[in-house]
Amino acid sequence: MVNEKISLIFTVYNESENLELLFESITRQSTLPNEIVICDGGSSDNTINLIKKFRENSAIEVILIEEKGRINIARGRNLAIKAASGGIIAVTDAGCILDVDWLSEITKPFSDNNIDVVGGWYEPIIKNSFQKKFAYATLPVLNHIDHDTFLPSSRSIAFKKNCWSKVNGYPEHLTLSAEDTLFDIRLKSFFRFSFSPSAIARWEPRDNIKSLIWIHYSMGRGDAEAKIFFKRYVFYLVSIFFPFLYVFTNKRFNYFFIRYVVMSAGVFGYFANLHKFLRR
């Protein structure tokens, strides 16, 4: 049993098409948060109106932070967490749908006072054959996860607020991505993690190769900006020229074309920008 107040936080930017599904999944949680804190990063669609409508009809306190200018997701999360009154912060993303026991499962490990951070799991919502191939080709597999080294995405994570303060929050200097990965790495330097595979957030992946190339390019650029995973990207770079190295991976040559394309995009994003960020 967790005695701490629980704040659920997330950021939004032009999410009017996705918000209602997330709100529905929040209201049917088996354990409800004590408050919801949402930071809007400068939306120009109907996002703000949907949040205000939800706030009017919600039995849960909803705090809305409206930023006039465009801000990155790290800044949005930090503003939301700063405004939260809970000792435990649960984090998800606006494009997610939370399983009914998500909040219960992701906060349950905090009954052990030695646990500071809980990583949840996430699964794709598959609507077409391309998404199925992409999911199999590139997404992590639960059975292959090393609980000791796993770095959870911030679509499904919870932590004590004082841990967030200790590492100075999400790194706001990162411009495109990797903010949650670097945040995890910093947390692991000080705090004890737990993994809760039953705390599942679901999201719909991109459904075309063009958007996937951009996403993985951005991820590679973000990792370079964060100055992490150099050895991993060297292996990816070598694998581009020597594809037989795929026999040493879990998925081998399954859906090779998709894996090759998105890996190449990530490598290009990483090494095309690494020299810029090393000078900082």
Phi, psi and omega per residue, in radians:
M1 nan 2.214 -3.140
V2 -1.643 2.168 -3.096
N3 -1.616 -0.312 -3.119
E4 -1.234 2.631 3.008
K5 -1.213 2.412 -3.070
I6 -1.940 2.188 3.059
S7 -1.926 2.200 3.048
L8 -1.703 2.184 -3.093
I9 -2.218 2.623 2.964
F10 -2.823 2.856 3.114
T11 -1.894 2.766 3.113
V12 -2.413 2.620 2.978
Y13 -2.700 1.904 -3.124
N14 0.881 0.958 -3.086
E15 -1.907 0.487 -3.051
S16 -1.077 -0.468 -3.129
E17 -1.361 -0.325 -3.030
N18 -1.939 -0.325 -2.937
L19 -1.141 -0.695 -3.045
E20 -1.090 -0.645 3.102
L21 -1.171 -0.693 3.087
L22 -1.134 -0.808 3.139
F23 -1.034 -0.722 3.115
E24 -1.075 -0.737 -3.120
S25 -1.206 -0.494 3.090
I26 -1.245 -0.783 -3.070
T27 -1.182 -0.377 3.128
R28 -1.757 0.291 3.072
Q29 -1.119 2.450 3.096
S30 -1.166 -0.495 2.982
T31 -2.131 2.140 -3.095
L32 -1.600 2.547 3.042
P33 -1.237 2.743 3.084
N34 -1.300 -0.454 3.091
E35 -2.746 2.778 3.058
I36 -2.142 2.232 3.124
V37 -2.066 2.136 -3.078
I38 -2.121 2.262 3.057
C39 -1.931 2.116 3.083
D40 -1.616 2.243 -3.072
G41 -1.653 0.609 3.080
G42 1.722 0.641 -3.098
S43 -1.088 2.550 3.101
S44 -2.057 0.073 3.121
D45 -1.789 -2.562 -3.067
N46 -1.606 0.226 -3.056
T47 -0.985 -0.875 -3.075
I48 -1.062 -0.733 3.140
N49 -1.110 -0.680 3.116
L50 -1.142 -0.694 3.123
I51 -1.136 -0.766 -3.130
K52 -1.139 -0.648 3.081
K53 -1.126 -0.756 3.102
F54 -1.094 -0.733 -3.132
R55 -1.079 -0.689 -3.135
E56 -1.133 -0.575 -3.056
N57 -1.777 0.022 -3.040
S58 -1.612 2.445 3.038
A59 -1.397 -0.202 3.121
I60 -1.676 2.464 3.079
E61 -1.141 2.265 -3.140
V62 -2.083 2.128 3.110
I63 -1.869 2.183 -3.130
L64 -1.967 2.202 3.058
I65 -1.889 2.104 -3.120
E66 -1.907 1.999 3.052
E67 -1.652 2.309 -3.094
K68 -1.280 -0.708 3.139
G69 -1.686 2.919 3.129
R70 -1.256 2.262 3.091
I71 -2.218 2.768 3.121
N72 -1.438 2.962 -3.004
I73 -1.184 -0.559 3.114
A74 -1.122 -0.780 3.105
R75 -1.088 -0.750 3.121
G76 -1.070 -0.769 3.111
R77 -1.115 -0.750 -3.135
N78 -1.094 -0.710 3.105
L79 -1.113 -0.708 3.137
A80 -1.161 -0.757 -3.119
I81 -1.174 -0.689 3.104
K82 -1.045 -0.648 -3.127
A83 -1.405 -0.255 -3.092
A84 -1.293 2.514 -3.135
S85 -1.766 -0.101 -3.100
G86 -1.367 2.615 3.055
G87 -1.385 -0.350 3.073
I88 -2.040 2.262 -3.125
I89 -1.919 2.133 3.031
A90 -1.851 2.344 -3.025
V91 -2.163 2.381 2.996
T92 -2.483 -3.050 3.133
D93 -2.056 2.732 -3.069
A94 -1.131 -0.453 -3.123
G95 -1.491 0.153 -3.046
C96 -1.723 2.784 2.949
I97 -2.153 2.145 -3.026
L98 -1.607 2.313 3.022
D99 -1.046 2.687 -2.984
V100 -1.027 -0.515 -3.133
D101 -1.800 0.269 -3.070
W102 -0.986 -0.951 -3.069
L103 -1.149 -0.672 3.106
S104 -1.069 -0.781 -3.081
E105 -1.277 -0.619 -3.076
I106 -1.392 -0.263 3.092
T107 -1.833 -0.237 -3.108
K108 -0.975 -0.753 -3.118
P109 -1.056 -0.321 3.141
F110 -1.229 -0.116 3.013
S111 -1.115 -0.387 2.963
D112 -1.553 1.981 -3.057
N113 -1.094 -0.274 -3.137
N114 -1.420 -0.225 -3.135
I115 -1.508 2.283 -3.097
D116 -1.959 -0.541 -3.068
V117 -2.386 2.414 3.106
V118 -2.183 2.149 3.048
G119 -1.633 2.257 3.045
G120 -1.690 -3.011 -3.105
W121 -2.032 2.965 3.139
Y122 -2.629 2.468 -3.108
E123 -2.319 2.517 -3.112
P124 -1.335 2.614 2.976
I125 -1.647 1.954 -3.030
I126 -1.673 2.140 -3.139
K127 -2.080 -0.219 3.121
N128 -2.631 3.013 -3.037
S129 -1.178 -0.586 3.136
F130 -1.127 -0.780 3.127
Q131 -1.080 -0.638 3.108
K132 -1.104 -0.794 3.129
K133 -1.132 -0.758 3.128
F134 -1.066 -0.785 -3.119
A135 -1.054 -0.804 -3.123
Y136 -1.177 -0.641 -3.023
A137 -1.330 -0.565 -2.933
T138 -2.207 -0.345 -3.043
L139 -1.518 2.633 3.132
P140 -1.148 2.624 -3.140
V141 -1.863 2.292 -3.037
L142 -0.967 -0.741 -3.097
N143 -1.177 -0.275 -3.122
H144 -1.731 0.006 -3.073
I145 -1.320 2.282 2.980
D146 -1.583 1.932 -3.048
H147 -1.051 -0.489 -3.081
D148 -1.345 -0.469 -3.075
T149 -1.959 -0.106 -3.077
F150 -1.060 2.308 3.091
L151 -1.957 1.758 -3.019
P152 -1.197 2.498 3.003
S153 -1.197 2.649 3.110
S154 -1.412 0.224 2.900
R155 -1.408 -0.179 -3.128
S156 -2.754 1.451 -3.137
I157 -2.670 2.694 3.042
A158 -2.500 2.599 -3.121
F159 -2.752 2.803 3.055
K160 -1.290 2.440 -3.043
K161 -1.069 -0.586 -3.138
N162 -1.177 -0.407 3.052
C163 -1.197 -0.746 3.073
W164 -1.002 -0.748 -3.139
S165 -1.144 -0.692 -3.091
K166 -1.046 -0.650 -3.101
V167 -1.735 0.239 3.106
N168 1.091 0.562 3.013
G169 1.275 -2.968 3.074
Y170 -1.198 2.464 -3.096
P171 -1.265 1.872 -3.030
E172 -1.370 -0.192 -3.129
H173 -1.325 -0.247 -3.138
L174 -1.395 2.263 -2.919
T175 -1.635 -0.508 -3.038
L176 -2.038 -0.854 -3.057
S177 -2.827 -3.015 3.108
A178 1.335 0.031 -3.124
E179 -1.118 -0.639 -3.140
D180 -1.327 -0.563 3.104
T181 -1.152 -0.828 3.128
L182 -1.148 -0.630 3.061
F183 -1.048 -0.795 3.099
D184 -1.056 -0.791 -3.117
I185 -1.049 -0.731 3.121
R186 -1.175 -0.704 3.101
L187 -1.079 -0.709 -3.105
K188 -1.124 -0.344 3.119
S189 -1.251 -0.350 -3.033
F190 -2.180 -0.474 -2.872
F191 -2.202 2.834 -3.102
R192 -1.632 2.239 -3.122
F193 -1.716 2.688 2.935
S194 -2.303 2.713 3.141
F195 -2.065 2.260 -3.123
S196 -2.135 1.551 -3.074
P197 -1.151 -0.269 3.130
S198 -1.486 -0.121 3.086
A199 -1.555 1.534 -2.938
I200 -1.855 2.179 2.971
A201 -1.888 2.344 -3.105
R202 -1.950 2.506 3.113
W203 -2.577 2.740 -3.120
E204 -1.666 2.042 3.118
P205 -1.251 2.901 3.101
R206 -1.062 2.686 -3.010
D207 -2.086 0.362 3.067
N208 -2.597 2.718 -3.010
I209 -1.194 -0.568 -3.137
K210 -1.071 -0.829 -3.133
S211 -1.183 -0.583 3.110
L212 -1.163 -0.688 3.104
I213 -1.058 -0.768 3.139
W214 -1.133 -0.752 -3.137
I215 -1.050 -0.812 -3.089
H216 -1.297 -0.545 2.996
Y217 -1.069 -0.786 -3.134
S218 -1.116 -0.674 3.110
M219 -1.125 -0.747 3.100
G220 -1.107 -0.748 3.109
R221 -1.096 -0.714 3.133
G222 -1.120 -0.718 3.108
D223 -1.129 -0.644 3.081
A224 -1.146 -0.738 3.137
E225 -1.119 -0.623 3.106
A226 -1.398 -0.169 3.136
K227 1.057 0.845 -3.140
I228 -2.245 2.764 2.980
F229 1.129 0.595 -3.132
F230 -1.041 -0.825 -3.109
K231 -1.084 -0.659 3.133
R232 -1.081 -0.768 -3.113
Y233 -1.271 -0.491 3.020
V234 -1.110 -0.745 3.090
F235 -1.081 -0.757 3.104
Y236 -1.052 -0.743 -3.133
L237 -1.065 -0.798 3.117
V238 -1.109 -0.662 -3.114
S239 -1.136 -0.502 3.108
I240 -1.095 -0.678 -3.100
F241 -1.563 -0.372 -3.138
F242 -2.271 1.324 -3.039
P243 -1.062 -0.286 3.130
F244 -1.088 -0.300 3.102
L245 -1.122 -0.266 3.101
Y246 -1.091 -0.360 3.140
V247 -1.162 -0.267 3.137
F248 -1.643 0.043 3.107
T249 -1.772 2.863 -3.079
N250 -1.124 -0.625 -3.048
K251 -1.699 -0.084 3.060
R252 0.870 -2.179 -3.054
F253 -1.716 0.206 3.114
N254 -1.126 2.268 -3.122
Y255 0.859 0.852 -3.037
F256 -1.002 -0.748 -3.056
F257 -1.046 -0.828 -3.132
I258 -1.095 -0.775 -3.124
R259 -1.108 -0.714 -3.115
Y260 -1.134 -0.756 -3.101
V261 -1.158 -0.853 -3.077
V262 -1.235 -0.586 3.085
M263 -1.153 -0.711 3.113
S264 -1.097 -0.706 3.106
A265 -1.088 -0.748 3.114
G266 -1.116 -0.745 3.124
V267 -1.101 -0.760 3.125
F268 -1.095 -0.769 3.113
G269 -1.060 -0.667 -3.094
Y270 -1.230 -0.991 -2.999
F271 -1.393 -0.375 3.078
A272 -1.243 -0.363 -3.071
N273 -2.052 -0.185 -3.034
L274 -1.014 -0.738 -3.085
H275 -1.102 -0.535 3.132
K276 -1.157 -0.747 -3.031
F277 -1.432 -0.420 3.098
L278 -1.191 -0.439 3.141
R279 -1.339 -0.227 -3.080
R280 -1.330 nan nan
